[in-house]
């Protein structure tokens, strides 16, 4: 049986040579494939952290509004609880309390409220930082989000002021230059004026 022209090599030897080339190509593609894996893994984790941070900041804004304070310590505690391994700095948390007088949407509303705008940024460690050969996000990546909460004022209530006019109130004190009962009268007048200013918006 005669061999066909142009096929001087045997089939088994030819496939063995091709297997060696495939192994080399596979070895060359390993860093690329692992880089795609690391980017996909940490990328999906970053997207998940974005959604989770939005939830954490929303809860923190509700806590801040409930406490009626712009203290960053309270907001940071909630965010850190969601991300125990992330770095959360006070400088990366912003709390803005807007009074009704400075809020156009509140002035157009039937009920007064305080608006709390909370924003935060965290520094989250990566799972696959990468190196000179394999691409990655580095040692850390930043995620930021914000939320807004409103604390509505209570309905109108009666205010009763109780004053002490005993003999000791006719003495002086370290808190002012007048006698105690005179400073007390000034404070009562100031409180009444603030209540009247508040009632003008209702």
PAZAPA-4460 file (N, C-alpha, C; in steps of 0.05 Angstrom, whole numbers, plus 32768, in hexadecimal, padded with zeros to 4 digits):
% residues 202
    n_x    n_y    n_z   ca_x   ca_y   ca_z    c_x    c_y    c_z   seq   type   mol
   8011   7FE8   8000   8000   8000   8000   8012   8019   8000     1      X     A
   800D   802B   7FEE   801E   8043   7FEA   8012   805A   7FFA     2      X     A
   8025   806A   8006   801C   8082   8015   8016   8098   8002     3      X     A
   8004   80AA   8009   7FFC   80C0   7FF9   8012   80D6   7FFA     4      X     A
   8016   80E4   7FE4   802B   80F9   7FE4   8023   8110   7FF7     5      X     A
   8037   811C   8004   8032   8132   8016   802C   812A   8033     6      X     A
   802B   8110   8039   8026   8106   8054   803D   80F3   805C     7      X     A
   8054   80FF   8061   806C   80EF   8067   806C   80E7   8084     8      X     A
   805E   80F5   8096   805E   80EF   80B3   8048   80DC   80B9     9      X     A
   804B   80CE   80CF   8037   80BB   80D9   8023   80CA   80EA    10      X     A
   800A   80C2   80EB   7FF5   80D0   80FA   7FFA   80D0   8118    11      X     A
   8002   80BB   8125   8006   80BB   8142   801C   80CF   814A    12      X     A
   8032   80D0   813C   8047   80E3   8143   803F   8100   813F    13      X     A
   802F   8105   812C   8025   8120   8127   8014   812A   813E    14      X     A
   8002   8119   8148   7FF1   8121   815E   8000   8125   8178    15      X     A
   8015   8115   817C   8026   8119   8194   8033   8134   8193    16      X     A
   803C   813D   817C   8048   8158   817A   8034   816E   817F    17      X     A
   801B   816B   8175   8007   817F   817A   7FFF   8180   8197    18      X     A
   7FFF   816A   81A6   7FFA   816A   81C2   800E   817B   81D1    19      X     A
   8026   817B   81CA   803A   818B   81D6   8035   81A9   81D2    20      X     A
   802D   81B0   81B9   8027   81CC   81B3   800F   81D6   81C4    21      X     A
   7FFB   81C4   81C7   7FE3   81CC   81D6   7FEA   81D1   81F3    22      X     A
   7FFC   81C0   81FE   8004   81C4   821A   8012   81DF   821E    23      X     A
   8022   81E7   820A   8030   8201   820C   801C   8218   820B    24      X     A
   8009   8216   81F8   7FF4   822B   81F6   7FE3   822D   820F    25      X     A
   7FDD   8216   821B   7FCD   8216   8234   7FDD   8223   824A    26      X     A
   7FF6   821D   824C   8007   822A   8261   8009   8248   825D    27      X     A
   8009   8251   8244   800A   826E   823F   7FF0   827B   8246    28      X     A
   7FDA   826D   8243   7FBF   8279   8248   7FB7   8277   8266    29      X     A
   7FC6   8269   8277   7FBF   8266   8293   7FBE   8282   82A1    30      X     A
   7FD2   8294   829E   7FD0   82AE   82AC   7FB7   82BE   82A2    31      X     A
   7FB1   82BC   8288   7F9B   82CB   827D   7F81   82C0   8289    32      X     A
   7F7E   82A6   8289   7F66   8299   8293   7F62   829F   82B1    33      X     A
   7F78   829E   82C0   7F76   82A4   82DD   7F71   82C1   82E2    34      X     A
   7F7B   82D3   82D1   7F75   82EF   82D3   7F58   82F5   82CE    35      X     A
   7F4C   82E7   82BA   7F2F   82EA   82B6   7F1F   82E0   82CE    36      X     A
   7F29   82CB   82DA   7F1B   82C0   82F1   7F1D   82D3   8309    37      X     A
   7F34   82DF   830E   7F37   82F1   8324   7F27   830B   8320    38      X     A
   7F27   8316   8308   7F18   832E   8302   7EFA   8328   8305    39      X     A
   7EF1   8311   82FB   7ED5   830A   82FD   7ECD   8306   831A    40      X     A
   7EDE   82F9   832A   7ED7   82F3   8346   7ED6   830D   8356    41      X     A
   7EEC   831C   8356   7EEC   8335   8366   7ED9   834A   835A    42      X     A
   7ED5   834A   833F   7EC2   835C   8333   7EA6   8357   833D    43      X     A
   7E9E   833E   833D   7E83   8337   8347   7E81   833D   8365    44      X     A
   7E97   833A   8374   7E96   8340   8390   7E93   835E   8394    45      X     A
   7EA0   836E   8383   7E9E   838B   8385   7E82   8395   8380    46      X     A
   7E75   8389   836C   7E59   8390   8366   7E47   8388   837E    47      X     A
   7E4C   8371   8389   7E3C   8369   83A1   7E41   837C   83B8    48      X     A
   7E5A   8384   83BC   7E60   8396   83D2   7E53   83B2   83CD    49      X     A
   7E51   83BA   83B4   7E43   83D3   83AE   7E26   83D2   83B7    50      X     A
   7E18   83BC   83B1   7DFD   83B9   83BA   7DFA   83B7   83D8    51      X     A
   7E0D   83A8   83E4   7E0D   83A5   8401   7E13   83BF   8410    52      X     A
   7E25   83CF   8405   7E2C   83E9   8411   7E14   83FC   840F    53      X     A
   7E05   83FB   83F9   7DED   840B   83F6   7DD9   8405   840C    54      X     A
   7DD6   83EB   8413   7DC5   83E3   8428   7DCF   83EC   8443    55      X     A
   7DEA   83EA   8447   7DF6   83F2   8461   7DF3   8410   8465    56      X     A
   7DF8   8420   8450   7DF5   843D   8453   7DD8   8445   8458    57      X     A
   7DC6   8437   844C   7DA9   843D   8450   7DA2   8438   846D    58      X     A
   7DAB   8421   8478   7DA6   841B   8494   7DB3   8430   84A6    59      X     A
   7DCC   8438   84A0   7DDA   844C   84AF   7DCC   8467   84AF    60      X     A
   7DC1   846E   8498   7DB2   8488   8496   7D99   8487   84A7    61      X     A
   7D8B   8470   84A7   7D74   846E   84B8   7D7B   8470   84D6    62      X     A
   7D92   8463   84DD   7D9B   8465   84F9   7DA2   8481   8501    63      X     A
   7DB0   848F   84EF   7DB8   84AB   84F4   7D9F   84BD   84F6    64      X     A
   7D8C   84B9   84E4   7D74   84C9   84E5   7D63   84C3   84FE    65      X     A
   7D63   84AA   8506   7D54   84A2   851F   7D61   84AF   8537    66      X     A
   7D7B   84B0   8538   7D89   84BC   854F   7D89   84DA   854D    67      X     A
   7D82   84E5   8536   7D82   8502   8533   7D9E   850E   8536    68      X     A
   7DB2   8500   852D   7DCE   8509   8530   7DDD   8505   8516    69      X     A
   7DF2   8515   8512   7E03   8512   84FB   7E1E   8506   8503    70      X     A
   7E1E   84F6   8518   7E37   84EA   8523   7E3F   84D3   8510    71      X     A
   7E58   84D4   8507   7E62   84BF   84F4   7E66   84A4   8502    72      X     A
   7E6A   84A5   851D   7E6F   848C   852B   7E59   8478   8528    73      X     A
   7E40   8481   8529   7E29   8470   8527   7E27   8464   850A    74      X     A
   7E2B   8474   84F6   7E2A   846B   84DA   7E41   8458   84D5    75      X     A
   7E58   845D   84DF   7E6F   844C   84DA   7E6B   8431   84E7    76      X     A
   7E5E   8430   84FE   7E5A   8416   850C   7E48   8404   84FB    77      X     A
   7E33   840F   84EE   7E22   83FF   84DD   7E30   83F5   84C5    78      X     A
   7E3F   8407   84B8   7E4E   83FF   849F   7E63   83EB   84A5    79      X     A
   7E71   83EE   84BB   7E87   83DB   84C2   7E7B   83C0   84C9    80      X     A
   7E63   83BF   84D3   7E56   83A6   84D9   7E50   8396   84BF    81      X     A
   7E49   83A4   84AA   7E44   8398   8490   7E5E   838E   8483    82      X     A
   7E74   839D   8488   7E8E   8397   847B   7EA3   8395   8491    83      X     A
   7EA5   837F   849F   7EB7   837D   84B6   7ED5   837D   84AD    84      X     A
   7EDB   8376   8495   7EF7   8375   848C   7EFF   838D   847B    85      X     A
   7EED   839F   8476   7EF3   83B7   8466   7EFD   83CD   8478    86      X     A
   7F0B   83E0   846C   7F15   83F7   847A   7F01   840E   8476    87      X     A
   7EF6   8418   848C   7EE3   842D   848B   7EEE   8445   849B    88      X     A
   7EF4   845B   848E   7F00   8472   849C   7EEA   8487   84A0    89      X     A
   7EED   8497   84B6   7EDA   84AC   84BB   7EDA   84C0   84A5    90      X     A
   7EF1   84C5   8498   7EF2   84D9   8482   7EE3   84CF   8469    91      X     A
   7EDD   84B5   8468   7ECE   84AB   8451   7EB0   84AA   8455    92      X     A
   7EA7   84B4   846C   7E8A   84B4   8473   7E81   84D1   8474    93      X     A
   7E6C   84D8   8466   7E62   84F3   8466   7E44   84F2   846E    94      X     A
   7E3D   8503   8482   7E22   8505   848B   7E19   8522   8489    95      X     A
   7E05   8527   847A   7DFB   8542   8476   7DDE   8544   8480    96      X     A
   7DDA   8554   8494   7DBF   8559   849F   7DB4   8573   8494    97      X     A
   7D9D   8571   8486   7D91   8588   8479   7D77   858F   8488    98      X     A
   7D75   85A7   8492   7D5C   85B0   849F   7D47   85B6   848A    99      X     A
   7D2F   85B8   8493   7D18   85BD   8481   7D1B   85D8   8474   100      X     A
   7D26   85EC   8482   7D29   8607   8477   7D3C   8607   845F   101      X     A
   7D4E   85F5   845F   7D62   85F4   8449   7D5D   85DE   8434   102      X     A
   7D45   85D3   8435   7D3E   85BD   8424   7D24   85C4   8414   103      X     A
   7D27   85C7   83FA   7D10   85D0   83EA   7CFA   85BB   83EA   104      X     A
   7D01   85A1   83EA   7CED   858D   83E9   7CDE   858C   8404   105      X     A
   7CEA   8594   841A   7CDC   8595   8433   7CC9   85AC   8435   106      X     A
   7CD1   85C3   842A   7CBF   85DA   842A   7CA6   85D6   841A   107      X     A
   7CA8   85C5   8405   7C91   85BF   83F5   7C80   85A8   8400   108      X     A
   7C8A   859C   8416   7C7C   8585   8421   7C68   858E   8437   109      X     A
   7C54   857D   843C   7C40   8584   8450   7C4B   8580   846C   110      X     A
   7C60   8570   846F   7C6B   856A   8489   7C89   856F   8489   111      X     A
   7C93   857C   849E   7CAF   8583   84A0   7CC0   856A   84A7   112      X     A
   7CD9   856B   849E   7CEB   8554   84A4   7D08   855E   84A2   113      X     A
   7D19   854E   84AF   7D36   8551   84AC   7D3F   853C   8498   114      X     A
   7D51   8543   8486   7D5C   8530   8473   7D79   852B   8479   115      X     A
   7D7F   8511   847A   7D9B   8508   8480   7DA6   84FA   8467   116      X     A
   7DBB   8506   845C   7DC8   84FB   8445   7DE3   84EE   844E   117      X     A
   7DE4   84D4   844B   7DFC   84C5   8454   7E0A   84B8   843C   118      X     A
   7E23   84BB   843A   7E33   84AE   8426   7E4C   84A2   8433   119      X     A
   7E56   848C   8428   7E6C   847E   8434   7E7C   8470   841E   120      X     A
   7E96   846C   8424   7EA8   845D   8412   7EB8   844A   8423   121      X     A
   7EBB   8431   841A   7ECA   841D   8428   7EE1   8413   8417   122      X     A
   7EF6   8409   8424   7F0D   83FE   8416   7F0E   83E0   841D   123      X     A
   7F06   83D0   8409   7F03   83B4   840D   7F1B   83A4   8402   124      X     A
   7F26   8391   8412   7F3C   8381   8408   7F33   836D   83F3   125      X     A
   7F43   8368   83DE   7F3B   8356   83C9   7F43   8339   83D0   126      X     A
   7F37   8326   83C2   7F3F   830A   83C5   7F56   8303   83B4   127      X     A
   7F58   830E   839C   7F6E   8308   8389   7F7A   8322   8380   128      X     A
   7F8E   832D   838E   7F99   8347   8387   7FA8   8348   836C   129      X     A
   7FB2   8331   8363   7FC1   8330   834A   7FDE   8337   834E   130      X     A
   7FED   8334   8339   800A   833A   833A   8014   8343   831F   131      X     A
   802E   8342   831A   8039   834B   8301   8030   8339   82E9   132      X     A
   802A   8321   82F0   8022   830E   82DB   8004   830C   82D7   133      X     A
   7FF5   830C   82ED   7FD8   8308   82ED   7FCB   8323   82F4   134      X     A
   7FB8   832B   82E3   7FAA   8344   82E8   7F96   8341   8300   135      X     A
   7F92   8357   830E   7F80   8357   8325   7F78   8374   832D   136      X     A
   7F68   8376   8342   7F5F   8391   834B   7F73   839D   835F   137      X     A
   7F88   8390   8366   7F9B   839A   8379   7F94   8390   8395   138      X     A
   7FA0   839B   83A9   7F9C   8392   83C5   7F80   839A   83CF   139      X     A
   7F76   83B0   83C6   7F5C   83BA   83D0   7F4D   83C7   83B9   140      X     A
   7F33   83CB   83BE   7F22   83DB   83AB   7F0E   83EB   83BC   141      X     A
   7F06   8402   83B1   7EF4   8414   83BF   7ED8   8411   83B5   142      X     A
   7EC5   8412   83C7   7EA8   8411   83C1   7E9B   8428   83D0   143      X     A
   7E89   8437   83C2   7E7C   844E   83CE   7E5E   844D   83C8   144      X     A
   7E4F   8459   83DA   7E32   845A   83D7   7E26   846F   83E9   145      X     A
   7E0D   8476   83E5   7E00   848A   83F6   7DE2   8484   83F9   146      X     A
   7DD6   8491   840D   7DBA   848D   8413   7DAF   84A7   8420   147      X     A
   7D94   84AA   841E   7D87   84C1   842A   7D70   84B8   843B   148      X     A
   7D6E   84C2   8453   7D57   84BC   8465   7D4B   84D6   846F   149      X     A
   7D32   84D5   8475   7D24   84ED   8480   7D17   84E6   849B   150      X     A
   7D1A   84F9   84AD   7D0D   84F7   84C7   7CF8   850D   84C9   151      X     A
   7CDF   8504   84C9   7CC9   8517   84C9   7CC4   8521   84E5   152      X     A
   7CBC   853A   84E7   7CB6   8546   8501   7C9B   853A   850B   153      X     A
   7C99   8539   8525   7C81   852F   8531   7C6A   8543   852E   154      X     A
   7C53   8539   8533   7C3C   854B   8532   7C3D   8560   8548   155      X     A
   7C2D   8574   8546   7C2E   858A   855A   7C27   8580   8576   156      X     A
   7C37   8588   8589   7C32   8580   85A5   7C32   8599   85B7   157      X     A
   7C27   8596   85CE   7C27   85AC   85E2   7C41   85AB   85F2   158      X     A
   7C4C   85C3   85F6   7C65   85C5   8605   7C5F   85D3   861F   159      X     A
   7C67   85C7   8635   7C63   85D2   8650   7C7F   85D8   865C   160      X     A
   7C84   85F0   8665   7C9D   85F8   8672   7C98   85FA   8690   161      X     A
   7CA9   85ED   869F   7CA7   85EE   86BC   7CC0   85FD   86C7   162      X     A
   7CBB   8612   86D6   7CD1   8623   86E0   7CD2   8622   86FF   163      X     A
   7CE9   8625   8709   7CEE   8626   8726   7CF3   8643   872F   164      X     A
   7CE2   864E   873F   7CE6   8669   8749   7CE9   8669   8768   165      X     A
   7CF7   8656   8772   7CFD   8655   878E   7D12   866B   8795   166      X     A
   7D18   866D   87AF   7D2A   8682   87B8   7D46   8680   87AC   167      X     A
   7D4E   8668   87A6   7D69   8664   879A   7D6B   8670   877E   168      X     A
   7D54   8673   8770   7D55   867E   8755   7D5B   869C   8755   169      X     A
   7D5B   86A9   876C   7D61   86C5   876E   7D7F   86CA   8772   170      X     A
   7D8E   86B5   8772   7DAB   86B7   8776   7DB9   86B7   875B   171      X     A
   7DD2   86C0   875B   7DE2   86BF   8742   7DED   86A3   873D   172      X     A
   7DF8   869F   8726   7E04   8685   871F   7E1A   8689   870B   173      X     A
   7E2B   8674   8708   7E42   8676   86F7   7E3B   8675   86D9   174      X     A
   7E23   866D   86D2   7E1C   866B   86B6   7E13   8684   86A9   175      X     A
   7E10   869A   86B8   7E07   86B4   86AD   7E0D   86CB   86BF   176      X     A
   7E07   86E3   86B5   7E0D   86FB   86C5   7DF4   8703   86D5   177      X     A
   7DDC   86F9   86CE   7DC4   8700   86DC   7DBE   86EC   86F2   178      X     A
   7DA8   86F2   8700   7D9E   86DF   8713   7D92   86C7   8704   179      X     A
   7D8F   86B1   8712   7D86   8698   8705   7D6A   869C   86F8   180      X     A
   7D57   86A8   8706   7D3C   86AA   86FB   7D3B   86BD   86E3   181      X     A
   7D4D   86D0   86E1   7D4D   86E2   86CA   7D58   86D3   86B2   182      X     A
   7D6E   86C4   86B5   7D78   86B4   869F   7D64   869F   8697   183      X     A
   7D55   8694   86AA   7D40   8680   86A3   7D2A   868D   8692   184      X     A
   7D22   86A5   8698   7D0E   86B3   8688   7D18   86B7   866C   185      X     A
   7D31   86BF   8669   7D3D   86C3   864E   7D3D   86A8   863E   186      X     A
   7D43   8693   864B   7D43   8679   863E   7D27   8671   8635   187      X     A
   7D14   8675   8647   7CF8   866F   8640   7CEF   867F   8628   188      X     A
   7CF5   8699   8627   7CEE   86AA   8610   7CFB   869F   85F7   189      X     A
   7D14   8697   85F8   7D22   868C   85E1   7D15   8672   85D7   190      X     A
   7D0D   8661   85E9   7D00   8648   85E2   7CE5   864E   85D4   191      X     A
   7CD6   8661   85DF   7CBC   8669   85D4   7CBF   8674   85B8   192      X     A
   7CD4   8684   85B4   7CD8   868F   8599   7CDF   8679   8585   193      X     A
   7CEE   8665   858D   7CF5   864F   857B   7CDC   863F   8574   194      X     A
   7CCB   863B   8588   7CB2   862C   8582   7CA0   863C   856F   195      X     A
   7C9F   8656   8573   7C8F   8667   8561   7C9A   8666   8544   196      X     A
   7CB4   8667   8542   7CC0   8665   8527   7CBA   864A   851A   197      X     A
   7CBA   8635   852A   7CB4   861B   8520   7C97   8619   8517   198      X     A
   7C85   8626   8526   7C68   8624   851F   7C62   8634   8506   199      X     A
   7C73   8646   84FE   7C6E   8655   84E5   7C6F   8643   84CC   200      X     A
   7C7C   862C   84CE   7C7F   861B   84B7   7C68   8606   84B7   201      X     A
   7C57   8606   84CB   7C41   85F3   84CC   7C26   8601   84C8   202      X     A
***
